Amino acid sequence: MLIRRDRRVTTVTPAGGDLPELPEVETVRRGLAPVLEGNRILRADVRRPDLRWPFPPRMAERLEGARVERLGRRSKYLLADLDSRETLIVHLGMSGRWLVSGVRLGVFHHALAAPEKHDHVILDIEGGGRLTFNDARRFGAMDLWPTQDLEAHRLLAVLGPEPLGNAFDGRYLAERLAGRKTPVKAVLLDQRVVAGLGNIYVCEALWRAGISPLAPARDVDAAAAERLAVAIRLVLEAAIAAGGSSLRDYRQADGELGYFQHSFAVYGREGAACARPGCGGLVARAVQGGRSSYFCPRCQRRA
């Protein structure tokens, strides 16, 4: 989190221009859960008709008075289950962030923040808290959907299994990679194959597994798929424990800003020595599908 002293709020937001990946969204979920879960939304101020897409009809009316029973996550979406039997679906987009004010977080108490530019949805929460969704680029999204039919929502129905869930393992991954000429990295970024992965963590997982992002998916055999599935889990678990890789994170007890910088093995380290003991290679960069792939050509095999 980032303590914004000028507005006296706590910002729960990914930093930087990339879309947040699973660990960042999970970190946001954990930051918001103590404010939301078990409390009612007393007032909803929806200040524009849309973000990336139009808001659902009567969104403010449907939110007001509802109690948040659980704040969950599916892939890169936040899911607030309401006692009205609807779920509020939120995607942060590229610049979306939640501003928390009016509640005690740690040892600090933050006054309610007055609405500012790009504050599009404001929720006053039972107990005195206020959540403000600020999105300068308006690539975020919100929707309300019946909780019992949540998996049928158009944004969720196409998603593959969660990489930290029981449905994702080496056997599943081997089946989805088999026979495909597409580079393995592109397959892993396909949300229909596995949900929530993005460029950063795919690069890191492939390095851990010793597989080149340029390798055709069909060349990843069962043993390599098992290594890769394990590597994906380890990378995500480490990132979640650290608060994400691209989050500004509150650290200091006096309220000064602290910035968490995750130590990557390959991501963003073009030309640096490979971190694998005894490798001796240098990290290279290649462009795939308009995105930078970082890898070590020496210890990450093409096939």
Secondary structure, 3 states (H helix, E strand, C coil): CEEECCCCEEEECECCCCCCCHHHHHHHHHHHHHHHCCCEEEEEEECCCECCCECCCCHHHHHCCCEEEEEEEECCEEEEEECCCEEEEEECCCCCEEEEECCEECCEECCCCCCCCCEEEEEEECCCEEEEEECCCCCCEEEEEEHHHHHHCCCCCCCCCCCCCCCCCHHHHHHHHCCCCCEHHHHHHCCCCCCCCCHHHHHHHHHHHCECCCCEHHHCCHHHHHHHHHHHHHHHHHHHHCCCCCEECCCCCCCCCCECCCCCCCCCCCCCECCCCCCCCECEEEEECCEEEEECCCCCECC
